[in-house]
Amino acid sequence: MTYPIDLSIKPDVSAHFDPDSNTISYIVKDPASDHCAIVDSVMDLDYAAGRITYDHADAMISEIERRGLTLDWIIETHVHADHLSAAPYIQQRLGGRIGVGDKIIMVQETFGKVFNEGTEFQRDGSQFDALFKDGDTYGVGEMQVFAMYTPGHTPACMVHVMGNAAFVGDTLFMPDGGSARADFPGGDAGALYDSIQKVLALPDELRLFMCHDYGPAGRDIAWETTVADQKAHNIHVGGSKTREDFVRFRSERDAQLGMPRLIIPSLQVNMRAGEVPADADGNPMLKVPLNRL
């Protein structure tokens, strides 16, 4: 598929780092208007106390209001397993549409069973305002954006390209971080390698923005690189590393990893477009399935 890249469009990108989950959320402004999008927002959760707050989201909302911007889209690159989305909270405050890849229905079907959700839980993606297919385009102000399907980390991952900037979710980490795990239900190391190659086939000068960074070897947190830098230096896929090399490494590495600290609440919330599930009385309530992950 040919994707409509226009490197002459240079959006303003404001990054917001959440140290609790090592997530970077973004405000992306159309350079030709006062319209913007948010990518991969974070809702704060004190899991031990069972308490939700919105400091991270409030900081992004305050910036948008201070700059006089109009929010068009709240984008989820995938159903995150390490933080909770603040999309509904932001939408209530600022408007905008919540979008995710159309393979969300696969995630909902898989984890609907894990969490023993009843028939009231819709498994058709209807909790979201828009479901993107590979190559779909949408607008942020006057800027055309397109979504590129990049499964592997999860079956619903997408990269969103906005002018000369691409938001890759967990498809890639910074070059010295390599790549994300591929052993969650529906994940596939071979598919992840193929998806990464799709990203690396984009123009060398395209800016790439990560969803996570962990500061390997104690370096400062970073989130922006380029296609050229990834091709040359990514420790998992750069240089001459083959698909077989990657699948072998990724499979061996993933077998050593524990589950993310917030995977149980994150999946329940994020497969609902950021809404917290409720019990029979309407009270916010999370489940803990035993021996299922």
Secondary structure, DSSP 8 states (H G I E B T S, - for coil): ------TT---EEEEEEETTTTEEEEEEE-TTSSEEEEES--BEEETTTTEEE-HHHHHHHHHHHHTT-EEEEEE-SS--SSSB--HHHHHHHH--EEEEETTHHHHHHHHHHHTT--TTS--SSTTSSEEE-TT-EEEETTEEEEEEE--SSSTT-EEEEETTEEE-TTS---TTT------STT--HHHHHHHHHHHHTS-TT-EEE-SB---GGG-----EEEHHHHHHH-TTTSTT--HHHHHHHHHHHHTT----TTHHHHHHHHTTTT---B-TTS-B-----SS--
